[in-house]
Amino acid sequence: MVGRHANKVVASIEEALAPLTDGMTILCGGFGLSGNPEALIKGVVARGVKDLTLVSNNAGNMGKGLALWLKAGIVKKVICSYIGGNEDLHTRMASGEVKVEITPQGTLAERLRAAGAGIPAFYTPTGVGTVVEEGKETKEIDGRRYILERALPGDVALVRANRADRFGNLRFWRTGRNFNPVMATAAKLSIVECDQLVDNGAISPDDVHLAGIFVHRIVHVAEHENAFEFRTVRKRP
């Protein structure tokens, strides 16, 4: 049993990622390049694991973020909702090097949420009559057809938080929250990379975005690139 004063902080990225092995399903937070666990992403490449199934909104962009995994050739399958301008994924999908499963964004989020809540599957109207429906069970409810979508659990979740205490209570920074909390709940092991590390009790209970019960390892990383995909600023008249 983990006490409320437990310290889940580890000393390095290498120690945090020690449980990773070949063939795992990795859930990685981030939306585009926002909220990416940058140091953990690089650390996975350095660890040398391969044949990974990656669950991510868009698997990196502009050669950054999770594109590093694609370039390193350690991913066999990507489950995502958006490819967009990710040439690293486009080319590997076209060549057959990486299998890609496209899932509507809301459905992806709900599959992860369901996994964290212990719900094995759910019905949704999203994708009915499209390629999303192919090979899936459907059911008519009150005169409308629905697709059965299955929960999407992971072996490991890589999470980026703005602030963490030593027990793992987390607070995220604005849009950097995105998929991070729900992925933490859906994985057997959640590893958090935090910008700020504070003592237990320093985060008000009302300010906790994700409870520490879902977090297993924490590594403090103070410096990040925080790359922008498209920086837009207001021009003076």
Secondary structure, DSSP 8 states (H G I E B T S, - for coil): ---TT---B-S-HHHHTTT--TT-EEEE--BTTBT--HHHHHHHHHHT--SEEEE-SSS-BTTBTTHHHHHHT-EEEEEES--TT-HHHHHHHHHTSSEEEE--HHHHHHHHHHHHHT--EEEE-TTTTSGGGTTS-EEEETTEEEEEEE---EEEEEEEEEEEETT--EE--GGG-TTHHHHHHHEEEEEEEEEEEE-TT-S-GGG-SB-GGG--EEEE--------SS-------
